[in-house]
Amino acid sequence: MRVVAKIGTASVTDAHGHISSAAIAKLVDEVAGLRIDGHEVIVVSSGAVAAGVAALKMRARPTDMRTLQAVSAVGQARLVEAYDVQLGRHGLVGAQLLVDPYDFVERRQYLHLRSTLDRLIELGTVPIVNENDAIANDELRYGDNDRIAALLANSVRADVLVLLTDMDGVYTADPRSNAGAALIPLVAADDPLMAITAGRGGSGRGSGGMASKLTAARMASWSGIRCVIGRADRDGILAGAVSADLIGTTFAPHDRTLSARKLWIAFAADVAGSIRVDAGARSALVNRPNSLLPAGVVGVDGSFNTGDVVDVVDPGGVAFARGRVSMSDGDLRPVVGRHTRDLPDGMVHEIVHRDDLVVLEPVTEVGARFNPR
């Protein structure tokens, strides 16, 4: 099997943000065990910012992007060194790989990333992946590694994605404040996954939380990949996830899959605005793989640029699709409702190309969930 294991900041650092050698040793021991059994493993590890904060003796995690980027550069070196030390105990070689969103959105970068990872695995290394916080700007960065891990699992055609956290899995409520909260052992592929909600609260040392893990689990499911959310310090968590034991919370894979590009559009990108369309345009987009054209548009909300992601809203005000636009709101507004033959010369015809469009399925009882097509 090919396994992607993501571990969060709270699970690789102590309460002061220092890298926990014991935690990384435990994870690497389990990775080594999988390797002995013939499995391939990619580790996605957070912790660079927290490690940098500790190394620089800062009192708290900075909030401005410029300092966060500088601090992550300091911490990343220490994080990879910690992995190299522990991998060396097993005769394994680590390989650092830093990624950003465009590595999954732009096809050339996507293919290059996949080729590099495949080659690293062929060479017998254990890739240690993190988001490239030091150079990613505020508009591009994801801000957590959970979605990065899900996109990576899609890219390398993983069999299972394991999201390691400081909780046993997903509960019916927050177990820290509700004694009646029960662990959810299995989420089937046809369950309304969006019905499960969670807050972003976490340790305070990272940037994710259970909400981002639920998003990543949904992304994995729509990639045809089984996903497990479980406690990082549980013995045998990786082996249990690989053997399909009901350990933590397991999200079953869906039988229909999305490309990494459409996963990013549906689940990972920030939504910059919305485009309102008429009933005819809604029918065309939902029932056939069409692109969105200006003729079916009745209104534009928000401010967006070429390449941004927007919601497509029907006459009833319900967002039924999401897509990456080929023009800015400033270029779109003057041509709302116009047929293609009436567009200015040289203007792109598709507002959202069908290859950049994901249809969403409304579910009345839980709001809305993704049924990407």
C-alpha positions as CSV (number, residue, x, y, z in Angstrom):
1,M,0.0,0.0,0.0
2,R,0.9,3.6,-0.4
3,V,0.3,5.6,2.7
4,V,0.2,9.3,3.4
5,A,0.5,10.1,7.1
6,K,-0.1,13.7,8.3
7,I,0.8,14.7,11.9
8,G,-0.1,18.0,13.4
9,T,1.8,20.6,15.4
10,A,0.3,19.6,18.7
11,S,1.5,16.0,18.2
12,V,5.1,16.8,17.3
13,T,5.8,19.6,19.8
14,D,5.5,20.0,23.6
15,A,3.5,22.6,25.4
16,H,6.3,25.1,24.9
17,G,6.5,24.5,21.1
18,H,9.8,22.6,21.3
19,I,10.1,19.6,18.9
20,S,9.3,16.4,20.8
21,S,12.0,13.8,20.0
22,A,9.9,11.1,21.6
23,A,6.8,11.9,19.5
24,I,8.8,11.9,16.2
25,A,10.6,8.7,17.3
26,K,7.2,7.0,17.9
27,L,5.9,8.1,14.5
28,V,9.1,7.0,12.7
29,D,9.1,3.6,14.5
30,E,5.6,3.0,13.0
31,V,6.7,4.3,9.6
32,A,9.7,1.9,9.7
33,G,7.3,-1.0,10.6
34,L,5.2,-0.3,7.6
35,R,8.3,-0.1,5.4
36,I,9.4,-3.6,6.7
37,D,6.0,-4.9,5.7
38,G,6.5,-3.6,2.1
39,H,4.4,-0.4,2.3
40,E,5.4,3.0,0.9
41,V,5.0,6.0,3.3
42,I,5.0,9.7,2.8
43,V,4.9,11.9,5.9
44,V,3.3,15.3,6.0
45,S,4.5,17.1,9.1
46,S,3.5,20.4,10.6
47,G,5.5,22.0,13.4
48,A,7.9,24.4,11.7
49,V,6.3,27.6,13.0
50,A,6.0,26.3,16.5
51,A,9.6,25.1,16.5
52,G,10.8,28.4,15.1
53,V,8.9,30.3,17.8
54,A,10.6,28.1,20.5
55,A,14.0,28.5,18.9
56,L,13.7,32.3,18.8
57,K,12.4,32.3,22.4
58,M,9.2,34.2,21.3
59,R,6.5,34.4,23.9
60,A,3.7,33.6,21.5
61,R,3.0,32.6,17.9
62,P,3.3,35.7,15.7
63,T,0.2,36.8,13.7
64,D,1.7,38.9,10.9
65,M,2.6,37.0,7.7
66,R,6.1,38.4,7.3
67,T,7.2,37.1,10.8
68,L,5.4,33.8,10.4
69,Q,7.3,33.1,7.2
70,A,10.6,34.0,8.8
71,V,9.9,31.9,11.9
72,S,8.8,28.9,9.8
73,A,12.2,29.0,8.0
74,V,14.0,28.8,11.3
75,G,11.8,25.9,12.5
76,Q,11.8,23.9,9.3
77,A,15.5,23.2,9.5
78,R,15.1,21.9,13.1
79,L,12.0,19.8,12.2
80,V,13.7,18.0,9.3
81,E,16.8,17.4,11.4
82,A,14.7,15.7,14.1
83,Y,13.2,13.4,11.5
84,D,16.6,12.6,10.0
85,V,17.9,11.6,13.4
86,Q,15.0,9.2,14.0
87,L,14.9,7.8,10.5
88,G,18.6,7.1,10.7
89,R,18.0,4.7,13.6
90,H,16.2,2.5,11.2
91,G,18.6,2.9,8.3
92,L,16.1,5.1,6.5
93,V,16.8,8.3,4.5
94,G,14.5,11.3,4.7
95,A,13.8,13.7,1.9
96,Q,12.5,17.2,2.5
97,L,9.8,18.5,0.1
98,L,8.1,21.9,0.5
99,V,4.9,22.5,-1.6
100,D,2.4,25.3,-2.2
101,P,-1.1,25.4,-3.7
102,Y,0.0,26.0,-7.3
103,D,1.8,22.6,-7.2
104,F,-1.7,21.1,-7.3
105,V,-3.5,23.6,-9.5
106,E,-1.2,24.2,-12.4
107,R,-0.9,21.0,-14.4
108,R,2.8,21.3,-15.2
109,Q,3.7,21.8,-11.5
110,Y,1.3,19.0,-10.5
111,L,2.9,16.5,-12.9
112,H,6.4,17.6,-11.8
113,L,5.5,17.1,-8.1
114,R,4.0,13.7,-8.7
115,S,7.0,12.6,-10.7
116,T,9.4,13.8,-8.0
117,L,7.5,12.0,-5.3
118,D,7.4,8.8,-7.3
119,R,11.1,8.9,-7.8
120,L,11.8,9.6,-4.2
121,I,9.8,6.6,-3.3
122,E,11.6,4.5,-5.9
123,L,14.9,5.5,-4.3
124,G,13.7,4.2,-1.0
125,T,13.4,7.5,0.8
126,V,10.7,8.7,3.3
127,P,9.5,12.0,1.9
128,I,8.8,14.6,4.7
129,V,6.4,17.2,3.3
130,N,5.4,20.5,4.6
131,E,3.7,23.6,3.2
132,N,6.3,26.1,2.0
133,D,5.3,28.7,4.5
134,A,8.5,30.7,4.1
135,I,7.7,31.9,0.6
136,A,3.9,31.3,0.2
137,N,2.1,34.6,0.2
138,D,-1.2,35.3,2.1
139,E,-3.4,34.8,-1.0
140,L,-1.9,31.4,-1.9
141,R,-1.2,29.6,1.3
142,Y,-3.6,27.0,2.8
143,G,-2.7,27.7,6.4
144,D,-2.9,24.0,7.4
145,N,-1.4,20.8,6.2
146,D,-4.6,18.7,6.4
147,R,-5.7,19.8,2.9
148,I,-2.2,19.6,1.6
149,A,-2.1,16.0,2.8
150,A,-5.4,15.2,1.0
151,L,-4.2,16.7,-2.2
152,L,-0.9,14.9,-1.9
153,A,-2.7,11.6,-1.4
154,N,-4.7,12.3,-4.5
155,S,-1.6,13.2,-6.5
156,V,0.4,10.0,-5.5
157,R,-2.6,7.7,-5.8
158,A,-2.4,6.7,-2.1
159,D,-4.4,3.9,-0.7
160,V,-5.0,5.4,2.7
161,L,-4.6,8.9,4.3
162,V,-4.0,9.0,8.0
163,L,-4.6,12.3,9.8
164,L,-2.8,12.1,13.2
165,T,-4.1,14.4,15.9
166,D,-4.4,14.8,19.7
167,M,-7.9,13.3,19.7
168,D,-9.1,9.7,19.2
169,G,-11.1,10.7,16.2
170,V,-14.3,12.5,15.3
171,Y,-17.0,12.8,18.0
172,T,-20.7,13.7,18.0
173,A,-19.7,16.7,20.1
174,D,-16.6,18.2,21.7
175,P,-15.5,15.6,24.3
176,R,-13.6,18.2,26.2
177,S,-16.8,20.0,27.1
178,N,-19.5,17.4,26.6
179,A,-19.3,14.2,28.7
180,G,-21.9,12.5,26.5
181,A,-19.9,12.9,23.3
182,A,-19.4,9.6,21.4
183,L,-16.7,8.6,19.0
184,I,-17.9,8.1,15.4
185,P,-16.1,5.0,14.2
186,L,-17.1,5.0,10.5
187,V,-18.5,7.5,8.0
188,A,-19.8,5.7,4.9
189,A,-19.2,7.1,1.4
190,D,-22.9,7.9,1.0
191,D,-23.3,9.6,4.4
192,P,-24.0,13.4,4.4
193,L,-20.4,14.2,5.4
194,M,-21.1,17.9,5.6
195,A,-23.5,17.1,8.5
196,I,-20.5,16.5,10.8
197,T,-19.3,19.8,12.1
198,A,-16.4,20.9,14.3
199,G,-14.7,24.0,15.5
200,R,-11.3,25.2,14.5
201,G,-10.1,25.1,18.1
202,G,-6.9,23.2,18.8
203,S,-3.8,23.5,20.8
204,G,-3.0,27.1,19.7
205,R,0.4,26.0,18.4
206,G,-0.9,25.0,15.0
207,S,-3.2,26.5,12.4
208,G,-5.7,23.7,11.7
209,G,-8.1,21.9,14.0
210,M,-10.8,19.3,13.6
211,A,-12.6,21.3,11.0
212,S,-9.7,21.2,8.6
213,K,-9.4,17.5,9.2
214,L,-13.0,16.9,8.2
215,T,-12.4,18.9,5.0
216,A,-9.3,16.7,4.3
217,A,-11.3,13.5,5.0
218,R,-14.0,14.6,2.5
219,M,-11.3,15.4,-0.1
220,A,-9.8,12.0,0.4
221,S,-13.2,10.3,0.1
222,W,-13.8,12.1,-3.2
223,S,-10.4,10.9,-4.4
224,G,-11.4,7.3,-3.8
225,I,-9.0,7.1,-0.8
226,R,-9.9,5.7,2.6
227,C,-9.1,8.2,5.4
228,V,-8.5,7.7,9.1
229,I,-8.5,10.4,11.7
230,G,-6.9,9.1,15.0
231,R,-4.7,9.8,17.9
232,A,-1.0,10.2,17.1
233,D,0.2,8.7,20.4
234,R,-1.9,5.5,20.1
235,D,0.2,2.4,19.7
236,G,-0.1,0.9,16.2
237,I,-2.2,3.7,14.7
238,L,-0.5,3.5,11.3
239,A,-0.6,-0.3,11.1
240,G,-4.2,-0.3,12.2
241,A,-5.1,2.2,9.6
242,V,-3.4,0.2,6.9
243,S,-5.1,-3.1,7.9
244,A,-8.5,-1.3,7.8
245,D,-9.2,-1.8,11.5
246,L,-11.9,0.6,12.8
247,I,-9.3,2.6,14.7
248,G,-10.2,6.3,15.3
249,T,-12.7,7.5,12.7
250,T,-12.6,6.0,9.2
251,F,-14.0,7.8,6.2
252,A,-14.9,5.3,3.4
253,P,-13.8,6.1,-0.1
254,H,-16.4,7.2,-2.7
255,D,-16.8,5.3,-5.9
256,R,-16.6,8.5,-7.9
257,T,-13.4,10.6,-7.9
258,L,-12.2,14.1,-8.6
259,S,-8.9,15.4,-9.9
260,A,-6.6,17.3,-7.6
261,R,-7.5,20.5,-9.4
262,K,-11.2,20.0,-8.8
263,L,-10.6,19.0,-5.2
264,W,-8.8,22.3,-4.7
265,I,-11.7,24.2,-6.2
266,A,-14.3,22.4,-4.2
267,F,-12.7,22.1,-0.8
268,A,-9.4,24.0,-0.5
269,A,-9.7,27.4,-2.2
270,D,-10.9,30.5,-0.6
271,V,-14.1,31.7,-2.2
272,A,-13.7,35.3,-3.5
273,G,-17.2,36.1,-4.6
274,S,-20.3,34.7,-6.3
275,I,-22.0,34.8,-9.7
276,R,-25.8,34.6,-9.9
277,V,-27.3,32.8,-12.9
278,D,-30.8,32.1,-14.3
279,A,-32.7,28.8,-14.3
280,G,-31.5,27.9,-17.8
281,A,-27.9,28.3,-16.9
282,R,-28.3,26.3,-13.7
283,S,-29.9,23.4,-15.6
284,A,-27.2,23.4,-18.3
285,L,-24.4,23.3,-15.7
286,V,-26.0,20.7,-13.5
287,N,-27.3,18.3,-16.2
288,R,-24.5,18.6,-18.8
289,P,-20.7,19.2,-18.5
290,N,-21.0,22.8,-19.8
291,S,-18.9,25.9,-19.2
292,L,-20.5,29.0,-17.6
293,L,-21.1,31.7,-20.3
294,P,-22.1,35.4,-19.8
295,A,-25.5,34.8,-21.4
296,G,-26.8,32.9,-18.3
297,V,-25.5,35.4,-15.7
298,V,-27.9,37.8,-14.0
299,G,-25.6,39.3,-11.4
300,V,-22.1,39.5,-9.8
301,D,-21.3,39.8,-6.1
302,G,-18.0,40.5,-4.6
303,S,-14.6,41.4,-6.0
304,F,-12.5,38.7,-7.8
305,N,-9.6,38.4,-10.2
306,T,-8.8,35.9,-13.0
307,G,-8.0,32.6,-11.4
308,D,-10.0,33.2,-8.2
309,V,-12.7,30.7,-7.1
310,V,-16.3,31.8,-6.8
311,D,-19.6,30.2,-6.0
312,V,-22.3,29.9,-8.7
313,V,-25.7,30.8,-7.2
314,D,-29.2,29.9,-8.6
315,P,-32.2,32.2,-8.7
316,G,-33.2,31.0,-5.2
317,G,-29.9,32.2,-3.8
318,V,-28.5,28.7,-3.3
319,A,-24.8,28.0,-4.2
320,F,-25.0,24.9,-6.5
321,A,-21.6,25.0,-8.1
322,R,-18.1,26.4,-7.5
323,G,-15.5,27.3,-10.1
324,R,-12.3,29.1,-11.0
325,V,-13.0,32.2,-13.1
326,S,-11.3,33.1,-16.4
327,M,-12.0,36.8,-15.9
328,S,-12.3,39.4,-13.2
329,D,-15.5,40.8,-11.8
330,G,-14.7,44.1,-13.5
331,D,-14.5,42.5,-16.9
332,L,-17.6,40.4,-16.3
333,R,-20.1,43.1,-15.0
334,P,-20.3,45.0,-18.4
335,V,-21.2,41.8,-20.3
336,V,-23.7,40.2,-17.9
337,G,-26.5,38.5,-20.0
338,R,-24.8,39.0,-23.3
339,H,-24.6,36.1,-25.9
340,T,-21.2,35.0,-27.1
341,R,-21.6,36.7,-30.5
342,D,-22.1,40.1,-28.7
343,L,-18.9,39.9,-26.6
344,P,-16.0,42.3,-27.3
345,D,-13.4,41.0,-29.7
346,G,-10.7,39.1,-28.0
347,M,-12.6,38.5,-24.8
348,V,-12.6,35.0,-23.4
349,H,-16.0,33.3,-23.9
350,E,-16.2,31.1,-20.8
351,I,-16.5,32.7,-17.4
352,V,-15.8,29.3,-15.8
353,H,-14.5,26.6,-18.1
354,R,-16.2,23.2,-17.5
355,D,-12.8,21.7,-16.5
356,D,-12.7,24.3,-13.6
357,L,-16.3,23.8,-12.5
358,V,-17.6,21.5,-9.6
359,V,-21.3,20.9,-9.1
360,L,-22.6,20.8,-5.5
361,E,-25.6,18.8,-4.5
362,P,-28.0,20.5,-2.0
363,V,-29.1,18.5,1.0
364,T,-32.0,20.2,2.7
365,E,-31.6,18.6,6.2
366,V,-27.9,19.5,6.6
367,G,-27.5,22.6,4.5
368,A,-25.4,21.5,1.5
369,R,-22.8,18.9,0.8
370,F,-20.5,18.3,-2.0
371,N,-21.5,15.9,-4.8
372,P,-18.8,16.9,-7.2
373,R,-19.2,16.0,-10.8
